[in-house]
Amino acid sequence: MSATELRLSDLTGRVVRDVDGRKVGRIEELFAELEQHEDGNDYVVTEFHVGTFGPLETVGGGELLRHLLARVGRLVGYKTYRVPWDCVDLSDPGRPRLTLRKDQLAEDQDHEQRQMERERAEAKRRHERQQEENEREQEEREEEERAEQGQRR
């Protein structure tokens, strides 16, 4: 791995501090874009989300916990910030620092909406997989019935 490459698992859950040393939160999500070039493709991180309940999501990791935090978070001050990748100093990946102050960050108001969209998309994928499975089972039953009818003749 080169100096410009990092494992995402080494960053998620890390405490992020601002330029003044104040804790902003923990890295929750990273967003990347696919860069295509002659030698192949690379994923390049463009931004990450820092949240105040990051460690709970990292430890729990479950859908239920994330859903609960998104709902209850509004009541207890759960915040998520979208941070452009170029506003992060990763010279020490174990201690990521922002190159700006916490009050300069825009709070991510759309976090809950995106979470709900992800949950709906996952439910749709599960539903589609279940439909495909049901169709395969129906086809197998029909095939067995045709085979039985052919044996009776």
Secondary structure per residue as TSV (DSSP state, phi and psi in degrees):
chain	resnum	aa	ss	phi	psi
A	1	M	-	360.0	134.0
A	2	S	-	-82.1	174.6
A	3	A	T	-65.7	-21.1
A	4	T	T	-94.1	-0.8
A	5	E	-	-106.2	138.1
A	6	L	-	-135.3	150.8
A	7	R	-	-79.4	133.1
A	8	L	H	-60.7	-35.3
A	9	S	H	-64.6	-22.5
A	10	D	H	-77.0	-16.7
A	11	L	H	-102.1	-38.3
A	12	T	T	-63.1	134.5
A	13	G	T	88.8	-8.8
A	14	R	-	-72.4	142.1
A	15	V	E	-71.2	136.2
A	16	V	E	-114.2	131.1
A	17	R	E	-114.7	153.7
A	18	D	-	-85.3	-176.7
A	19	V	T	-63.0	-24.8
A	20	D	T	-91.0	2.9
A	21	G	S	87.6	2.4
A	22	R	-	-78.6	140.0
A	23	K	E	-69.9	129.8
A	24	V	E	-97.9	-39.5
A	25	G	E	156.1	-157.9
A	26	R	E	-119.6	150.0
A	27	I	E	-68.9	123.5
A	28	E	E	-105.5	-46.5
A	29	E	E	-138.2	148.9
A	30	L	E	-122.0	141.6
A	31	F	E	-117.9	135.9
A	32	A	E	-132.2	158.2
A	33	E	E	-119.7	147.7
A	34	L	E	-84.3	124.2
A	35	E	E	-106.4	122.5
A	36	Q	E	-102.3	135.9
A	37	H	E	-150.9	176.3
A	38	E	T	-56.5	-38.2
A	39	D	T	-82.1	-5.5
A	40	G	E	138.3	-159.2
A	41	N	E	-118.0	146.6
A	42	D	E	-131.0	146.1
A	43	Y	E	-95.5	127.7
A	44	V	E	-118.1	121.8
A	45	V	E	-69.8	131.1
A	46	T	E	-107.6	-29.0
A	47	E	E	-161.8	164.3
A	48	F	E	-140.1	161.3
A	49	H	E	-107.6	131.5
A	50	V	E	-113.0	127.9
A	51	G	E	-128.2	157.3
A	52	T	T	-78.0	-17.1
A	53	F	T	-110.8	24.1
A	54	G	H	-50.1	-45.1
A	55	P	H	-64.3	-34.5
A	56	L	H	-64.4	-41.7
A	57	E	H	-69.2	-37.0
A	58	T	H	-67.1	-45.0
A	59	V	H	-70.5	-49.5
A	60	G	H	-71.2	-51.8
A	61	G	-	65.0	-7.5
A	62	G	-	-86.7	156.9
A	63	E	H	-57.4	-44.0
A	64	L	H	-60.9	-45.1
A	65	L	H	-64.5	-43.4
A	66	R	H	-63.2	-41.2
A	67	H	H	-64.0	-44.2
A	68	L	H	-62.5	-44.8
A	69	L	H	-62.7	-38.6
A	70	A	H	-63.8	-37.0
A	71	R	H	-78.2	-50.3
A	72	V	H	-76.5	-27.1
A	73	G	H	-53.9	-36.1
A	74	R	H	-60.8	-33.7
A	75	L	H	-77.9	-31.0
A	76	V	H	-109.8	11.7
A	77	G	T	88.9	24.6
A	78	Y	-	-63.2	128.0
A	79	K	-	-131.3	145.9
A	80	T	E	-129.5	137.0
A	81	Y	E	-117.4	138.2
A	82	R	E	-91.7	124.2
A	83	V	E	-121.2	119.2
A	84	P	E	-62.4	142.5
A	85	W	G	-58.1	-35.0
A	86	D	G	-75.5	0.7
A	87	C	G	-102.3	18.6
A	88	V	E	-122.8	134.2
A	89	D	E	-99.1	111.7
A	90	L	-	-110.2	28.0
A	91	S	S	-61.7	-27.9
A	92	D	S	-123.3	92.1
A	93	P	T	-58.0	-23.8
A	94	G	T	-73.9	-17.7
A	95	R	S	-135.6	71.1
A	96	P	-	-63.1	139.2
A	97	R	E	-128.6	145.0
A	98	L	E	-83.3	155.1
A	99	T	S	-95.5	11.2
A	100	L	S	-140.4	173.6
A	101	R	-	-83.2	154.4
A	102	K	G	-56.5	-40.1
A	103	D	G	-71.3	-7.3
A	104	Q	G	-89.0	-10.4
A	105	L	S	-80.3	144.8
A	106	A	-	-89.2	128.1
A	107	E	B	-68.6	138.2
A	108	D	-	-84.4	96.9
A	109	Q	T	-75.5	-18.6
A	110	D	T	-92.7	4.8
A	111	H	H	-56.7	-49.8
A	112	E	H	-62.9	-41.1
A	113	Q	H	-62.0	-44.9
A	114	R	H	-64.5	-38.5
A	115	Q	H	-61.9	-43.6
A	116	M	H	-65.0	-38.2
A	117	E	H	-64.3	-41.0
A	118	R	H	-63.4	-42.0
A	119	E	H	-64.2	-41.0
A	120	R	H	-64.6	-42.3
A	121	A	H	-63.1	-41.0
A	122	E	H	-66.0	-41.0
A	123	A	H	-62.9	-39.6
A	124	K	H	-64.2	-42.3
A	125	R	H	-63.1	-41.5
A	126	R	H	-63.0	-42.1
A	127	H	H	-62.3	-44.3
A	128	E	H	-63.8	-40.8
A	129	R	H	-63.3	-40.5
A	130	Q	H	-65.1	-40.7
A	131	Q	H	-62.2	-44.1
A	132	E	H	-61.2	-42.6
A	133	E	H	-63.1	-43.8
A	134	N	H	-61.9	-41.2
A	135	E	H	-64.4	-41.3
A	136	R	H	-62.8	-44.3
A	137	E	H	-62.4	-40.8
A	138	Q	H	-63.1	-43.4
A	139	E	H	-62.0	-40.7
A	140	E	H	-64.1	-42.1
A	141	R	H	-62.6	-43.9
A	142	E	H	-63.2	-40.4
A	143	E	H	-62.9	-43.0
A	144	E	H	-63.6	-40.9
A	145	E	H	-63.2	-42.2
A	146	R	H	-64.4	-39.2
A	147	A	H	-65.1	-41.9
A	148	E	H	-63.7	-41.1
A	149	Q	H	-66.0	-36.3
A	150	G	H	-66.7	-33.9
A	151	Q	H	-73.5	-29.7
A	152	R	H	-71.8	-26.6
A	153	R	-	-79.3	360.0
